[in-house]
C-alpha cells in the first residue's frame, strides 16, 4: 500500500522492482500518512480509531487478511518449514 498521491508510473515501477502488487490508499478516515495509522503482519492488521470500514476492507483485501483458508495454509507451511 502506498501514498494515495503516488503516480501510476511510480506505482508500476515500485511494483516491478519489489516484485509485489501495490495499491494506493488511505487510512484513518482519509489520512495519507499510512505508517502513522496502520501496522500489518501476516495474520492481522491494527489500524487507528478513525479508520472507516471501507479502508479496513481495502487493507484486508490487499494483505489477504480474514481468510480462514489462507491462514490455515500459512500455518501448515510454517509447520513444514520448522520440520
N, CA, C and O atoms as CSV, one atom per row, in Angstrom:
chain,resi,resn,atom,element,x,y,z
A,1,UNK,N,N,0.864,-1.167,0.000
A,1,UNK,CA,C,0.000,0.000,0.000
A,1,UNK,C,C,0.907,1.225,0.000
A,1,UNK,O,O,1.869,1.302,0.764
A,2,UNK,N,N,0.590,2.165,-0.856
A,2,UNK,CA,C,1.413,3.369,-0.987
A,2,UNK,C,C,0.554,4.627,-0.816
A,2,UNK,O,O,-0.675,4.558,-0.788
A,3,UNK,N,N,1.218,5.755,-0.707
A,3,UNK,CA,C,0.578,7.061,-0.563
A,3,UNK,C,C,-0.449,7.266,-1.673
A,3,UNK,O,O,-0.192,6.898,-2.819
A,4,UNK,N,N,-1.608,7.845,-1.357
A,4,UNK,CA,C,-2.671,7.985,-2.359
A,4,UNK,C,C,-2.317,8.901,-3.537
A,4,UNK,O,O,-2.938,8.800,-4.595
A,5,UNK,N,N,-1.354,9.772,-3.378
A,5,UNK,CA,C,-0.979,10.666,-4.480
A,5,UNK,C,C,0.224,10.157,-5.277
A,5,UNK,O,O,0.802,10.896,-6.075
A,6,UNK,N,N,0.593,8.907,-5.060
A,6,UNK,CA,C,1.674,8.314,-5.833
A,6,UNK,C,C,1.199,8.122,-7.272
A,6,UNK,O,O,0.096,7.629,-7.508
A,7,UNK,N,N,2.028,8.510,-8.218
A,7,UNK,CA,C,1.621,8.407,-9.620
A,7,UNK,C,C,1.581,6.942,-10.057
A,7,UNK,O,O,2.246,6.082,-9.478
A,8,UNK,N,N,0.790,6.687,-11.083
A,8,UNK,CA,C,0.655,5.335,-11.620
A,8,UNK,C,C,2.010,4.818,-12.094
A,8,UNK,O,O,2.340,3.647,-11.902
A,9,UNK,N,N,2.787,5.697,-12.712
A,9,UNK,CA,C,4.114,5.299,-13.191
A,9,UNK,C,C,5.005,4.862,-12.035
A,9,UNK,O,O,5.710,3.858,-12.131
A,10,UNK,N,N,4.970,5.625,-10.937
A,10,UNK,CA,C,5.776,5.275,-9.770
A,10,UNK,C,C,5.322,3.958,-9.147
A,10,UNK,O,O,6.144,3.141,-8.733
A,11,UNK,N,N,4.007,3.762,-9.085
A,11,UNK,CA,C,3.473,2.513,-8.528
A,11,UNK,C,C,3.924,1.327,-9.380
A,11,UNK,O,O,4.350,0.304,-8.844
A,12,UNK,N,N,3.833,1.459,-10.689
A,12,UNK,CA,C,4.253,0.375,-11.580
A,12,UNK,C,C,5.747,0.097,-11.454
A,12,UNK,O,O,6.161,-1.062,-11.443
A,13,UNK,N,N,6.558,1.145,-11.360
A,13,UNK,CA,C,7.999,0.968,-11.223
A,13,UNK,C,C,8.352,0.289,-9.894
A,13,UNK,O,O,9.142,-0.654,-9.862
A,14,UNK,N,N,7.760,0.775,-8.804
A,14,UNK,CA,C,7.997,0.158,-7.499
A,14,UNK,C,C,7.540,-1.296,-7.478
A,14,UNK,O,O,8.223,-2.163,-6.931
A,15,UNK,N,N,6.391,-1.554,-8.072
A,15,UNK,CA,C,5.850,-2.902,-8.102
A,15,UNK,C,C,6.770,-3.851,-8.855
A,15,UNK,O,O,6.968,-4.990,-8.432
A,16,UNK,N,N,7.332,-3.392,-9.961
A,16,UNK,CA,C,8.239,-4.255,-10.720
A,16,UNK,C,C,9.569,-4.441,-9.988
A,16,UNK,O,O,10.155,-5.521,-10.047
A,17,UNK,N,N,10.051,-3.408,-9.302
A,17,UNK,CA,C,11.299,-3.535,-8.541
A,17,UNK,C,C,11.147,-4.463,-7.342
A,17,UNK,O,O,12.023,-5.284,-7.070
A,18,UNK,N,N,10.035,-4.331,-6.627
A,18,UNK,CA,C,9.810,-5.121,-5.414
A,18,UNK,C,C,9.191,-6.490,-5.703
A,18,UNK,O,O,9.195,-7.369,-4.841
A,19,UNK,N,N,8.663,-6.669,-6.909
A,19,UNK,CA,C,8.007,-7.909,-7.306
A,19,UNK,C,C,6.786,-8.236,-6.426
A,19,UNK,O,O,6.523,-9.398,-6.114
A,20,UNK,N,N,6.056,-7.196,-6.039
A,20,UNK,CA,C,4.807,-7.352,-5.293
A,20,UNK,C,C,3.786,-6.374,-5.859
A,20,UNK,O,O,4.158,-5.296,-6.322
A,21,UNK,N,N,2.504,-6.733,-5.829
A,21,UNK,CA,C,1.483,-5.789,-6.287
A,21,UNK,C,C,1.311,-4.651,-5.285
A,21,UNK,O,O,1.349,-4.881,-4.076
A,22,UNK,N,N,1.124,-3.441,-5.771
A,22,UNK,CA,C,0.936,-2.274,-4.907
A,22,UNK,C,C,-0.374,-1.580,-5.235
A,22,UNK,O,O,-0.835,-1.603,-6.376
A,23,UNK,N,N,-0.969,-0.962,-4.219
A,23,UNK,CA,C,-2.226,-0.229,-4.363
A,23,UNK,C,C,-2.101,1.060,-3.562
A,23,UNK,O,O,-1.561,1.058,-2.456
A,24,UNK,N,N,-2.600,2.159,-4.117
A,24,UNK,CA,C,-2.633,3.427,-3.388
A,24,UNK,C,C,-3.862,3.445,-2.489
A,24,UNK,O,O,-4.929,2.969,-2.878
A,25,UNK,N,N,-3.715,3.992,-1.288
A,25,UNK,CA,C,-4.857,4.038,-0.388
A,25,UNK,C,C,-4.635,4.950,0.796
A,25,UNK,O,O,-3.570,5.546,0.959
A,26,UNK,N,N,-5.667,5.046,1.622
A,26,UNK,CA,C,-5.616,5.889,2.823
A,26,UNK,C,C,-5.969,5.048,4.041
A,26,UNK,O,O,-6.377,3.892,3.928
A,27,UNK,N,N,-5.803,5.653,5.192
A,27,UNK,CA,C,-6.141,5.028,6.464
A,27,UNK,C,C,-6.610,6.147,7.400
A,27,UNK,O,O,-6.360,7.317,7.113
A,28,UNK,N,N,-7.264,5.831,8.480
A,28,UNK,CA,C,-7.728,6.834,9.451
A,28,UNK,C,C,-8.573,7.940,8.822
A,28,UNK,O,O,-8.276,9.127,8.959
A,29,UNK,N,N,-9.627,7.523,8.131
A,29,UNK,CA,C,-10.588,8.452,7.521
A,29,UNK,C,C,-9.936,9.435,6.547
A,29,UNK,O,O,-10.170,10.643,6.600
A,30,UNK,N,N,-9.099,8.871,5.645
A,30,UNK,CA,C,-8.531,9.684,4.574
A,30,UNK,C,C,-7.126,10.184,4.817
A,30,UNK,O,O,-6.586,10.892,3.967
A,31,UNK,N,N,-6.515,9.852,5.925
A,31,UNK,CA,C,-5.140,10.290,6.176
A,31,UNK,C,C,-4.199,9.602,5.200
A,31,UNK,O,O,-4.284,8.393,4.986
A,32,UNK,N,N,-3.305,10.378,4.616
A,32,UNK,CA,C,-2.353,9.790,3.680
A,32,UNK,C,C,-1.043,9.381,4.358
A,32,UNK,O,O,-0.094,8.982,3.684
A,33,UNK,N,N,-0.990,9.479,5.684
A,33,UNK,CA,C,0.173,9.025,6.447
A,33,UNK,C,C,-0.102,7.580,6.872
A,33,UNK,O,O,-0.611,7.326,7.963
A,34,UNK,N,N,0.239,6.657,6.002
A,34,UNK,CA,C,-0.114,5.252,6.217
A,34,UNK,C,C,0.584,4.649,7.424
A,34,UNK,O,O,-0.056,3.962,8.220
A,35,UNK,N,N,1.875,4.889,7.580
A,35,UNK,CA,C,2.641,4.306,8.677
A,35,UNK,C,C,2.217,4.818,10.040
A,35,UNK,O,O,2.481,4.164,11.049
A,36,UNK,N,N,1.574,5.957,10.096
A,36,UNK,CA,C,1.120,6.519,11.358
A,36,UNK,C,C,-0.201,5.952,11.833
A,36,UNK,O,O,-0.620,6.216,12.959
A,37,UNK,N,N,-0.875,5.161,10.973
A,37,UNK,CA,C,-2.180,4.665,11.363
A,37,UNK,C,C,-2.414,3.200,11.105
A,37,UNK,O,O,-3.545,2.727,11.222
A,38,UNK,N,N,-1.345,2.447,10.747
A,38,UNK,CA,C,-1.561,1.050,10.388
A,38,UNK,C,C,-0.302,0.222,10.636
A,38,UNK,O,O,0.810,0.634,10.306
A,39,UNK,N,N,-0.507,-0.949,11.222
A,39,UNK,CA,C,0.544,-1.952,11.371
A,39,UNK,C,C,-0.053,-3.267,10.894
A,39,UNK,O,O,-1.133,-3.653,11.341
A,40,UNK,N,N,0.635,-3.961,9.994
A,40,UNK,CA,C,0.106,-5.195,9.416
A,40,UNK,C,C,1.189,-6.265,9.434
A,40,UNK,O,O,2.356,-5.986,9.159
A,41,UNK,N,N,0.790,-7.495,9.762
A,41,UNK,CA,C,1.693,-8.629,9.596
A,41,UNK,C,C,0.965,-9.703,8.798
A,41,UNK,O,O,-0.038,-9.405,8.149
A,42,UNK,N,N,1.437,-10.929,8.830
A,42,UNK,CA,C,0.826,-11.993,8.028
A,42,UNK,C,C,-0.555,-12.409,8.514
A,42,UNK,O,O,-1.322,-12.985,7.743
A,43,UNK,N,N,-0.893,-12.135,9.765
A,43,UNK,CA,C,-2.134,-12.647,10.349
A,43,UNK,C,C,-3.145,-11.577,10.728
A,43,UNK,O,O,-4.339,-11.871,10.799
A,44,UNK,N,N,-2.711,-10.351,10.973
A,44,UNK,CA,C,-3.669,-9.338,11.409
A,44,UNK,C,C,-3.192,-7.944,11.064
A,44,UNK,O,O,-2.039,-7.728,10.691
A,45,UNK,N,N,-4.115,-7.002,11.201
A,45,UNK,CA,C,-3.810,-5.592,10.971
A,45,UNK,C,C,-4.354,-4.787,12.141
A,45,UNK,O,O,-5.429,-5.082,12.665
A,46,UNK,N,N,-3.618,-3.789,12.538
A,46,UNK,CA,C,-4.062,-2.862,13.570
A,46,UNK,C,C,-4.106,-1.487,12.936
A,46,UNK,O,O,-3.117,-1.019,12.371
A,47,UNK,N,N,-5.272,-0.835,13.034
A,47,UNK,CA,C,-5.463,0.469,12.405
A,47,UNK,C,C,-5.968,1.466,13.435
A,47,UNK,O,O,-6.424,1.079,14.511
A,48,UNK,N,N,-5.886,2.746,13.104
A,48,UNK,CA,C,-6.332,3.796,14.001
A,48,UNK,C,C,-7.838,3.816,14.194
A,48,UNK,O,O,-8.579,3.241,13.397
A,49,UNK,N,N,-8.290,4.474,15.247
A,49,UNK,CA,C,-9.712,4.519,15.587
A,49,UNK,C,C,-10.573,5.189,14.520
A,49,UNK,O,O,-11.755,4.869,14.393
A,50,UNK,N,N,-10.001,6.109,13.755
A,50,UNK,CA,C,-10.778,6.822,12.743
A,50,UNK,C,C,-10.886,6.075,11.415
A,50,UNK,O,O,-11.508,6.578,10.480
A,51,UNK,N,N,-10.302,4.908,11.318
A,51,UNK,CA,C,-10.319,4.151,10.067
A,51,UNK,C,C,-11.734,3.694,9.737
A,51,UNK,O,O,-12.430,3.141,10.589
A,52,UNK,N,N,-12.158,3.929,8.487
A,52,UNK,CA,C,-13.514,3.566,8.063
A,52,UNK,C,C,-13.584,2.088,7.679
A,52,UNK,O,O,-12.559,1.440,7.469
A,53,UNK,N,N,-14.791,1.577,7.593
A,53,UNK,CA,C,-14.971,0.174,7.219
A,53,UNK,C,C,-14.486,-0.088,5.794
A,53,UNK,O,O,-13.981,-1.171,5.499
A,54,UNK,N,N,-14.638,0.896,4.915
A,54,UNK,CA,C,-14.144,0.749,3.548
A,54,UNK,C,C,-12.626,0.628,3.540
A,54,UNK,O,O,-12.071,-0.207,2.826
A,55,UNK,N,N,-11.948,1.465,4.338
A,55,UNK,CA,C,-10.490,1.398,4.417
A,55,UNK,C,C,-10.039,0.049,4.992
A,55,UNK,O,O,-9.048,-0.525,4.538
A,56,UNK,N,N,-10.763,-0.446,5.981
A,56,UNK,CA,C,-10.432,-1.752,6.568
A,56,UNK,C,C,-10.618,-2.851,5.528
A,56,UNK,O,O,-9.795,-3.763,5.441
A,57,UNK,N,N,-11.675,-2.778,4.747
A,57,UNK,CA,C,-11.909,-3.769,3.691
A,57,UNK,C,C,-10.783,-3.763,2.669
A,57,UNK,O,O,-10.347,-4.821,2.213
A,58,UNK,N,N,-10.316,-2.582,2.311
A,58,UNK,CA,C,-9.207,-2.470,1.362
A,58,UNK,C,C,-7.948,-3.096,1.952
A,58,UNK,O,O,-7.247,-3.840,1.265
A,59,UNK,N,N,-7.654,-2.801,3.221
A,59,UNK,CA,C,-6.473,-3.378,3.881
A,59,UNK,C,C,-6.588,-4.897,3.930
A,59,UNK,O,O,-5.616,-5.600,3.653
A,60,UNK,N,N,-7.769,-5.408,4.282
A,60,UNK,CA,C,-7.971,-6.859,4.343
A,60,UNK,C,C,-7.758,-7.516,2.985
A,60,UNK,O,O,-7.156,-8.586,2.896
A,61,UNK,N,N,-8.250,-6.879,1.935
A,61,UNK,CA,C,-8.104,-7.481,0.610
A,61,UNK,C,C,-6.673,-7.385,0.101
A,61,UNK,O,O,-6.183,-8.320,-0.532
A,62,UNK,N,N,-5.996,-6.275,0.364
A,62,UNK,CA,C,-4.611,-6.115,-0.089
A,62,UNK,C,C,-3.704,-7.135,0.579
A,62,UNK,O,O,-2.901,-7.794,-0.081
A,63,UNK,N,N,-3.838,-7.259,1.883
A,63,UNK,CA,C,-2.946,-8.130,2.643
A,63,UNK,C,C,-3.523,-9.532,2.855
A,63,UNK,O,O,-2.951,-10.339,3.587
A,64,UNK,N,N,-4.666,-9.817,2.205
A,64,UNK,CA,C,-5.311,-11.132,2.276
A,64,UNK,C,C,-5.551,-11.569,3.715
A,64,UNK,O,O,-5.205,-12.684,4.108
A,65,UNK,N,N,-6.145,-10.680,4.485
A,65,UNK,CA,C,-6.484,-10.979,5.875
A,65,UNK,C,C,-7.941,-11.411,5.957
A,65,UNK,O,O,-8.734,-11.110,5.065
A,66,UNK,N,N,-8.286,-12.106,7.012
A,66,UNK,CA,C,-9.664,-12.505,7.226
A,66,UNK,C,C,-10.064,-13.779,6.511
A,66,UNK,O,O,-11.188,-14.251,6.681
A,67,UNK,N,N,-9.173,-14.342,5.718
A,67,UNK,CA,C,-9.462,-15.586,5.020
A,67,UNK,C,C,-8.975,-16.757,5.848
A,67,UNK,O,O,-7.770,-16.965,5.991
A,68,UNK,N,N,-9.892,-17.511,6.384
A,68,UNK,CA,C,-9.557,-18.657,7.251
A,68,UNK,C,C,-8.703,-19.681,6.500
A,68,UNK,O,O,-7.728,-20.201,7.042
A,69,UNK,N,N,-9.071,-19.961,5.265
A,69,UNK,CA,C,-8.321,-20.935,4.485
A,69,UNK,C,C,-6.892,-20.459,4.245
A,69,UNK,O,O,-5.955,-21.256,4.302
A,70,UNK,N,N,-6.719,-19.173,3.979
A,70,UNK,CA,C,-5.384,-18.609,3.761
A,70,UNK,C,C,-4.532,-18.780,5.011
A,70,UNK,O,O,-3.362,-19.151,4.914
A,71,UNK,N,N,-5.105,-18.514,6.186
A,71,UNK,CA,C,-4.357,-18.640,7.439
A,71,UNK,C,C,-3.988,-20.090,7.715
A,71,UNK,O,O,-2.881,-20.372,8.175
A,72,UNK,N,N,-4.906,-21.012,7.438
A,72,UNK,CA,C,-4.602,-22.421,7.655
A,72,UNK,C,C,-3.461,-22.879,6.754
A,72,UNK,O,O,-2.612,-23.658,7.186
A,73,UNK,N,N,-3.430,-22.410,5.520
A,73,UNK,CA,C,-2.356,-22.772,4.600
A,73,UNK,C,C,-1.025,-22.204,5.090
A,73,UNK,O,O,0.001,-22.882,5.022
A,74,UNK,N,N,-1.037,-20.959,5.584
A,74,UNK,CA,C,0.194,-20.361,6.112
A,74,UNK,C,C,0.699,-21.128,7.318
A,74,UNK,O,O,1.901,-21.361,7.441
A,75,UNK,N,N,-0.199,-21.528,8.214
A,75,UNK,CA,C,0.201,-22.289,9.395
A,75,UNK,C,C,0.799,-23.630,8.985
A,75,UNK,O,O,1.791,-24.071,9.566
A,76,UNK,N,N,0.212,-24.269,8.004
A,76,UNK,CA,C,0.721,-25.549,7.510
A,76,UNK,C,C,2.118,-25.360,6.923
A,76,UNK,O,O,3.015,-26.164,7.177
A,77,UNK,N,N,2.301,-24.305,6.143
A,77,UNK,CA,C,3.621,-24.024,5.568
A,77,UNK,C,C,4.650,-23.751,6.648
A,77,UNK,O,O,5.797,-24.181,6.525
A,78,UNK,N,N,4.264,-23.037,7.714
A,78,UNK,CA,C,5.194,-22.761,8.805
A,78,UNK,C,C,5.590,-24.062,9.509
A,78,UNK,O,O,6.757,-24.265,9.843
A,79,UNK,N,N,4.617,-24.931,9.726
A,79,UNK,CA,C,4.920,-26.215,10.374
A,79,UNK,C,C,5.895,-27.034,9.537
A,79,UNK,O,O,6.822,-27.645,10.068
A,80,UNK,N,N,5.678,-27.040,8.231
A,80,UNK,CA,C,6.568,-27.771,7.327
A,80,UNK,C,C,7.967,-27.172,7.369
A,80,UNK,O,O,8.960,-27.900,7.379
A,81,UNK,N,N,8.044,-25.846,7.395
A,81,UNK,CA,C,9.350,-25.176,7.455
A,81,UNK,C,C,10.092,-25.526,8.737
A,81,UNK,O,O,11.311,-25.692,8.720
A,82,UNK,N,N,9.363,-25.642,9.855
A,82,UNK,CA,C,10.016,-25.954,11.136
A,82,UNK,C,C,10.502,-27.393,11.180
A,82,UNK,O,O,11.506,-27.696,11.825
A,83,UNK,N,N,9.795,-28.271,10.499
A,83,UNK,CA,C,10.181,-29.682,10.496
A,83,UNK,C,C,11.351,-29.864,9.572
A,83,UNK,O,O,11.845,-30.981,9.415
